[in-house]
Amino acid sequence: MTAPTKNYTNIPDTSIDTESPIDETLMTQIRDNIENLREWLGYGYTPSRAHSHDGVDSVQITGNIAGNLFMYQNYT
């Protein structure tokens, strides 16, 4: 996966309180965060990074998943 072109920035609460102006710095951080997220997720909201669904980095477990995950008890 290609690294996102924009860095993600944690925007402090002090930048978005009622006394803070909506300025160029804040708007640039918001725009860059959105672009970073869009590039990381990929087109159409599908993950850009390969992963395997194995519980560690996520491939579908083979077999009877429901039967393996739950133990049914007879309550009669």
The first five atom37 places (N, CA, C, CB, O) and aatype in JSON, in Angstrom:
{
  "aatype": [12, 16, 0, 14, 16, 11, 2, 18, 16, 2, 9, 14, 3, 16, 15, 9, 3, 16, 6, 15, 14, 9, 3, 6, 16, 10, 12, 16, 5, 9, 1, 3, 2, 9, 6, 2, 10, 1, 6, 17, 10, 7, 18, 7, 18, 16, 14, 15, 1, 0, 8, 15, 8, 3, 7, 19, 3, 15, 19, 5, 9, 16, 7, 2, 9, 0, 7, 2, 10, 13, 12, 18, 5, 2, 18, 16],
  "atom_mask": [
    [1, 1, 1, 1, 1],
    [1, 1, 1, 1, 1],
    [1, 1, 1, 1, 1],
    [1, 1, 1, 1, 1],
    [1, 1, 1, 1, 1],
    [1, 1, 1, 1, 1],
    [1, 1, 1, 1, 1],
    [1, 1, 1, 1, 1],
    [1, 1, 1, 1, 1],
    [1, 1, 1, 1, 1],
    [1, 1, 1, 1, 1],
    [1, 1, 1, 1, 1],
    [1, 1, 1, 1, 1],
    [1, 1, 1, 1, 1],
    [1, 1, 1, 1, 1],
    [1, 1, 1, 1, 1],
    [1, 1, 1, 1, 1],
    [1, 1, 1, 1, 1],
    [1, 1, 1, 1, 1],
    [1, 1, 1, 1, 1],
    [1, 1, 1, 1, 1],
    [1, 1, 1, 1, 1],
    [1, 1, 1, 1, 1],
    [1, 1, 1, 1, 1],
    [1, 1, 1, 1, 1],
    [1, 1, 1, 1, 1],
    [1, 1, 1, 1, 1],
    [1, 1, 1, 1, 1],
    [1, 1, 1, 1, 1],
    [1, 1, 1, 1, 1],
    [1, 1, 1, 1, 1],
    [1, 1, 1, 1, 1],
    [1, 1, 1, 1, 1],
    [1, 1, 1, 1, 1],
    [1, 1, 1, 1, 1],
    [1, 1, 1, 1, 1],
    [1, 1, 1, 1, 1],
    [1, 1, 1, 1, 1],
    [1, 1, 1, 1, 1],
    [1, 1, 1, 1, 1],
    [1, 1, 1, 1, 1],
    [1, 1, 1, 0, 1],
    [1, 1, 1, 1, 1],
    [1, 1, 1, 0, 1],
    [1, 1, 1, 1, 1],
    [1, 1, 1, 1, 1],
    [1, 1, 1, 1, 1],
    [1, 1, 1, 1, 1],
    [1, 1, 1, 1, 1],
    [1, 1, 1, 1, 1],
    [1, 1, 1, 1, 1],
    [1, 1, 1, 1, 1],
    [1, 1, 1, 1, 1],
    [1, 1, 1, 1, 1],
    [1, 1, 1, 0, 1],
    [1, 1, 1, 1, 1],
    [1, 1, 1, 1, 1],
    [1, 1, 1, 1, 1],
    [1, 1, 1, 1, 1],
    [1, 1, 1, 1, 1],
    [1, 1, 1, 1, 1],
    [1, 1, 1, 1, 1],
    [1, 1, 1, 0, 1],
    [1, 1, 1, 1, 1],
    [1, 1, 1, 1, 1],
    [1, 1, 1, 1, 1],
    [1, 1, 1, 0, 1],
    [1, 1, 1, 1, 1],
    [1, 1, 1, 1, 1],
    [1, 1, 1, 1, 1],
    [1, 1, 1, 1, 1],
    [1, 1, 1, 1, 1],
    [1, 1, 1, 1, 1],
    [1, 1, 1, 1, 1],
    [1, 1, 1, 1, 1],
    [1, 1, 1, 1, 1]
  ],
  "atom_positions": [
    [[0.83, -1.18, 0.0], [0.0, 0.0, 0.0], [0.88, 1.24, 0.0], [-0.95, 0.0, 1.21], [1.86, 1.32, 0.73]],
    [[0.53, 2.18, -0.8], [1.22, 3.46, -0.83], [0.85, 4.25, 0.42], [0.88, 4.26, -2.12], [-0.31, 4.26, 0.83]],
    [[1.81, 4.91, 1.0], [1.55, 5.73, 2.19], [0.62, 6.88, 1.82], [2.87, 6.27, 2.8], [0.72, 7.43, 0.73]],
    [[-0.28, 7.25, 2.73], [-1.16, 8.39, 2.47], [-0.34, 9.65, 2.2], [-2.11, 8.61, 3.65], [0.73, 9.85, 2.77]],
    [[-0.86, 10.5, 1.33], [-0.16, 11.73, 0.96], [-0.27, 12.81, 2.04], [-0.69, 12.26, -0.35], [0.53, 13.74, 2.07]],
    [[-1.27, 12.7, 2.91], [-1.46, 13.67, 3.98], [-1.31, 12.98, 5.32], [-2.86, 14.35, 3.88], [-1.76, 11.85, 5.5]],
    [[-0.67, 13.64, 6.27], [-0.52, 13.1, 7.61], [-1.78, 13.32, 8.42], [0.68, 13.73, 8.32], [-2.51, 14.29, 8.21]],
    [[-2.05, 12.41, 9.36], [-3.16, 12.58, 10.28], [-2.67, 13.42, 11.46], [-3.72, 11.21, 10.76], [-1.58, 13.18, 11.98]],
    [[-3.47, 14.39, 11.87], [-3.12, 15.26, 12.99], [-4.21, 15.19, 14.04], [-2.93, 16.72, 12.51], [-5.39, 15.36, 13.74]],
    [[-3.81, 14.92, 15.29], [-4.78, 14.99, 16.39], [-5.06, 16.46, 16.65], [-4.25, 14.27, 17.68], [-4.16, 17.23, 16.96]],
    [[-6.32, 16.82, 16.54], [-6.72, 18.22, 16.75], [-7.12, 18.37, 18.21], [-7.91, 18.65, 15.79], [-8.06, 17.72, 18.66]],
    [[-6.42, 19.21, 18.97], [-6.73, 19.36, 20.39], [-8.08, 20.05, 20.6], [-5.62, 20.14, 21.1], [-8.52, 20.86, 19.79]],
    [[-8.71, 19.71, 21.71], [-9.99, 20.33, 22.06], [-9.89, 21.85, 22.13], [-10.5, 19.79, 23.38], [-10.86, 22.56, 21.86]],
    [[-8.73, 22.35, 22.5], [-8.55, 23.79, 22.61], [-8.64, 24.49, 21.25], [-7.21, 24.11, 23.26], [-8.84, 25.7, 21.18]],
    [[-8.51, 23.73, 20.17], [-8.62, 24.32, 18.84], [-10.06, 24.38, 18.35], [-7.78, 23.53, 17.85], [-10.36, 25.05, 17.35]],
    [[-10.95, 23.69, 19.05], [-12.35, 23.65, 18.59], [-13.34, 24.11, 19.66], [-12.7, 22.25, 18.14], [-14.54, 23.89, 19.53]],
    [[-12.82, 24.75, 20.71], [-13.76, 25.26, 21.72], [-14.46, 26.52, 21.19], [-13.01, 25.58, 23.05], [-14.12, 27.03, 20.13]],
    [[-15.42, 26.99, 21.92], [-16.25, 28.11, 21.44], [-15.48, 29.41, 21.27], [-17.38, 28.34, 22.38], [-15.92, 30.29, 20.53]],
    [[-14.35, 29.54, 21.94], [-13.56, 30.77, 21.85], [-12.54, 30.74, 20.71], [-12.84, 31.0, 23.16], [-11.96, 31.77, 20.37]],
    [[-12.32, 29.56, 20.11], [-11.3, 29.44, 19.07], [-11.87, 29.76, 17.7], [-10.7, 28.03, 19.07], [-12.99, 29.35, 17.37]],
    [[-11.1, 30.48, 16.9], [-11.58, 30.8, 15.56], [-11.45, 29.6, 14.62], [-10.8, 31.99, 14.99], [-10.61, 28.72, 14.82]],
    [[-12.28, 29.58, 13.6], [-12.12, 28.6, 12.53], [-11.13, 29.25, 11.56], [-13.51, 28.23, 11.82], [-11.49, 30.12, 10.77]],
    [[-9.89, 28.8, 11.65], [-8.85, 29.44, 10.85], [-8.26, 28.47, 9.82], [-7.74, 29.98, 11.76], [-8.68, 27.32, 9.72]],
    [[-7.3, 28.98, 9.08], [-6.69, 28.2, 8.0], [-6.01, 26.94, 8.55], [-5.67, 29.05, 7.24], [-6.09, 25.88, 7.92]],
    [[-5.35, 27.04, 9.69], [-4.66, 25.9, 10.27], [-5.65, 24.79, 10.62], [-3.89, 26.32, 11.52], [-5.42, 23.62, 10.28]],
    [[-6.74, 25.14, 11.29], [-7.74, 24.16, 11.67], [-8.37, 23.51, 10.44], [-8.83, 24.81, 12.53], [-8.49, 22.29, 10.38]],
    [[-8.75, 24.31, 9.47], [-9.39, 23.76, 8.27], [-8.43, 22.87, 7.49], [-9.9, 24.9, 7.38], [-8.85, 21.87, 6.9]],
    [[-7.15, 23.22, 7.46], [-6.15, 22.38, 6.78], [-6.0, 21.05, 7.49], [-4.79, 23.1, 6.72], [-5.9, 20.01, 6.85]],
    [[-5.99, 21.08, 8.83], [-5.89, 19.83, 9.59], [-7.11, 18.94, 9.35], [-5.76, 20.13, 11.09], [-6.97, 17.73, 9.19]],
    [[-8.29, 19.53, 9.33], [-9.51, 18.75, 9.07], [-9.46, 18.15, 7.67], [-10.76, 19.64, 9.23], [-9.74, 16.96, 7.49]],
    [[-9.11, 18.95, 6.68], [-9.03, 18.45, 5.31], [-8.0, 17.34, 5.18], [-8.68, 19.59, 4.35], [-8.27, 16.31, 4.56]],
    [[-6.82, 17.53, 5.76], [-5.76, 16.53, 5.68], [-6.16, 15.23, 6.39], [-4.47, 17.08, 6.28], [-5.83, 14.15, 5.92]],
    [[-6.86, 15.34, 7.52], [-7.32, 14.15, 8.23], [-8.32, 13.37, 7.38], [-7.95, 14.53, 9.57], [-8.28, 12.14, 7.34]],
    [[-9.22, 14.06, 6.72], [-10.19, 13.4, 5.84], [-9.49, 12.73, 4.68], [-11.24, 14.41, 5.32], [-9.81, 11.6, 4.33]],
    [[-8.53, 13.41, 4.08], [-7.78, 12.84, 2.95], [-6.96, 11.63, 3.4], [-6.86, 13.9, 2.33], [-6.89, 10.64, 2.68]],
    [[-6.33, 11.7, 4.57], [-5.58, 10.58, 5.11], [-6.48, 9.36, 5.3], [-4.92, 10.97, 6.45], [-6.12, 8.25, 4.92]],
    [[-7.64, 9.57, 5.88], [-8.59, 8.49, 6.1], [-9.08, 7.91, 4.78], [-9.77, 8.98, 6.92], [-9.16, 6.69, 4.64]],
    [[-9.41, 8.76, 3.83], [-9.89, 8.29, 2.53], [-8.83, 7.44, 1.84], [-10.29, 9.47, 1.64], [-9.14, 6.39, 1.28]],
    [[-7.59, 7.88, 1.87], [-6.51, 7.13, 1.23], [-6.21, 5.83, 1.96], [-5.25, 7.98, 1.14], [-5.89, 4.82, 1.33]],
    [[-6.31, 5.85, 3.27], [-6.04, 4.64, 4.04], [-7.13, 3.59, 3.82], [-5.92, 4.98, 5.54], [-6.83, 2.4, 3.66]],
    [[-8.39, 4.03, 3.79], [-9.49, 3.1, 3.56], [-9.53, 2.6, 2.13], [-10.8, 3.75, 3.91], [-9.81, 1.43, 1.88]],
    [[-9.25, 3.47, 1.2], [-9.29, 3.1, -0.2], [-10.6, 3.5, -0.84], [0.0, 0.0, 0.0], [-11.53, 3.93, -0.16]],
    [[-10.65, 3.37, -2.13], [-11.83, 3.76, -2.89], [-13.02, 2.9, -2.5], [-11.57, 3.65, -4.39], [-12.89, 1.68, -2.38]],
    [[-14.16, 3.5, -2.29], [-15.38, 2.76, -1.99], [-15.43, 2.2, -0.58], [0.0, 0.0, 0.0], [-16.19, 1.27, -0.31]],
    [[-14.62, 2.73, 0.3], [-14.59, 2.3, 1.7], [-14.2, 0.85, 1.87], [-15.93, 2.53, 2.32], [-14.67, 0.2, 2.81]],
    [[-13.36, 0.32, 1.01], [-12.8, -1.0, 1.23], [-11.36, -0.81, 1.69], [-12.88, -1.89, -0.07], [-10.68, 0.08, 1.2]],
    [[-10.9, -1.62, 2.63], [-9.56, -1.43, 3.16], [-8.49, -1.52, 2.08], [-9.27, -2.44, 4.24], [-8.55, -2.4, 1.21]],
    [[-7.54, -0.62, 2.12], [-6.43, -0.64, 1.17], [-5.39, -1.67, 1.57], [-5.79, 0.73, 1.08], [-4.7, -2.22, 0.71]],
    [[-5.27, -1.94, 2.84], [-4.26, -2.89, 3.33], [-4.84, -4.29, 3.32], [-3.78, -2.51, 4.76], [-5.99, -4.52, 3.71]],
    [[-4.02, -5.23, 2.86], [-4.46, -6.63, 2.86], [-4.52, -7.14, 4.3], [-3.5, -7.51, 2.0], [-3.65, -6.81, 5.12]],
    [[-5.52, -7.92, 4.6], [-5.62, -8.54, 5.91], [-6.32, -9.89, 5.76], [-6.39, -7.63, 6.91], [-6.97, -10.14, 4.75]],
    [[-6.17, -10.75, 6.75], [-6.56, -12.14, 6.55], [-7.73, -12.64, 7.38], [-5.41, -12.99, 6.83], [-8.05, -13.82, 7.28]],
    [[-8.39, -11.86, 8.19], [-9.55, -12.25, 9.0], [-9.25, -13.46, 9.89], [-10.73, -12.57, 8.1], [-10.11, -14.33, 10.04]],
    [[-8.07, -13.54, 10.47], [-7.72, -14.69, 11.3], [-7.79, -14.38, 12.8], [-6.33, -15.18, 10.95], [-7.3, -15.16, 13.61]],
    [[-8.38, -13.28, 13.14], [-8.45, -12.9, 14.54], [-7.26, -12.06, 14.96], [0.0, 0.0, 0.0], [-7.32, -11.33, 15.95]],
    [[-6.19, -12.15, 14.21], [-5.02, -11.33, 14.48], [-5.03, -10.16, 13.52], [-3.71, -12.14, 14.35], [-5.0, -9.0, 13.94]],
    [[-5.07, -10.44, 12.24], [-5.24, -9.35, 11.27], [-6.37, -9.67, 10.33], [-3.95, -9.11, 10.49], [-6.4, -9.21, 9.19]],
    [[-7.23, -10.4, 10.77], [-8.55, -10.68, 10.25], [-8.61, -11.59, 9.04], [-9.2, -9.44, 9.93], [-8.87, -10.76, 8.16]],
    [[-8.46, -13.74, 7.94], [-9.11, -14.48, 6.84], [-10.27, -15.24, 7.45], [-8.1, -15.46, 6.11], [-10.22, -15.64, 8.61]],
    [[-11.27, -15.41, 6.71], [-12.45, -16.14, 7.15], [-12.03, -17.49, 7.71], [-13.45, -16.32, 5.99], [-11.27, -18.22, 7.08]],
    [[-12.52, -17.83, 8.89], [-12.22, -19.12, 9.48], [-12.98, -20.18, 8.69], [-12.61, -19.15, 11.01], [-14.16, -20.01, 8.4]],
    [[-12.31, -21.26, 8.35], [-12.95, -22.31, 7.58], [-13.8, -23.2, 8.47], [-11.91, -23.15, 6.83], [-13.58, -23.27, 9.68]],
    [[-14.75, -23.87, 7.87], [-15.58, -24.82, 8.61], [-16.84, -24.19, 9.16], [0.0, 0.0, 0.0], [-17.23, -23.1, 8.75]],
    [[-17.45, -24.89, 10.08], [-18.7, -24.47, 10.7], [-18.4, -23.45, 11.79], [-19.47, -25.7, 11.27], [-18.19, -23.8, 12.95]],
    [[-18.38, -22.21, 11.4], [-18.0, -21.15, 12.33], [-18.96, -21.07, 13.51], [-17.94, -19.8, 11.61], [-18.53, -21.02, 14.66]],
    [[-20.25, -21.05, 13.23], [-21.24, -20.94, 14.31], [-21.14, -22.13, 15.25], [-22.67, -20.83, 13.73], [-21.21, -21.97, 16.47]],
    [[-20.98, -23.32, 14.69], [-20.87, -24.52, 15.53], [-19.62, -24.53, 16.38], [0.0, 0.0, 0.0], [-19.62, -25.07, 17.49]],
    [[-18.57, -23.94, 15.88], [-17.31, -23.89, 16.63], [-17.32, -22.8, 17.69], [-16.15, -23.68, 15.69], [-16.62, -22.91, 18.69]],
    [[-18.08, -21.76, 17.48], [-18.08, -20.64, 18.41], [-19.06, -20.81, 19.57], [-18.41, -19.38, 17.67], [-18.82, -20.29, 20.66]],
    [[-20.14, -21.53, 19.34], [-21.17, -21.65, 20.36], [-21.39, -23.11, 20.75], [-22.48, -21.03, 19.86], [-21.4, -23.99, 19.9]],
    [[-21.56, -23.34, 22.03], [-21.88, -24.68, 22.5], [-23.36, -24.66, 22.86], [-20.97, -25.11, 23.73], [-23.79, -23.94, 23.76]],
    [[-24.15, -25.47, 22.14], [-25.58, -25.52, 22.39], [-25.87, -26.53, 23.49], [-26.35, -25.89, 21.1], [-25.3, -27.62, 23.52]],
    [[-26.75, -26.14, 24.38], [-27.11, -27.02, 25.49], [-28.57, -27.41, 25.33], [-26.87, -26.33, 26.86], [-29.38, -26.65, 24.8]],
    [[-28.88, -28.61, 25.78], [-30.25, -29.11, 25.73], [-30.92, -28.73, 27.05], [-30.29, -30.67, 25.49], [-30.53, -29.22, 28.11]],
    [[-31.92, -27.86, 26.98], [-32.6, -27.37, 28.19], [-33.89, -28.13, 28.47], [-32.92, -25.89, 28.05], [-34.74, -27.63, 29.19]],
    [[-34.06, -29.33, 27.92], [-35.29, -30.08, 28.16], [-35.17, -31.02, 29.32], [-35.68, -30.86, 26.94], [-36.13, -31.72, 29.65]]
  ]
}
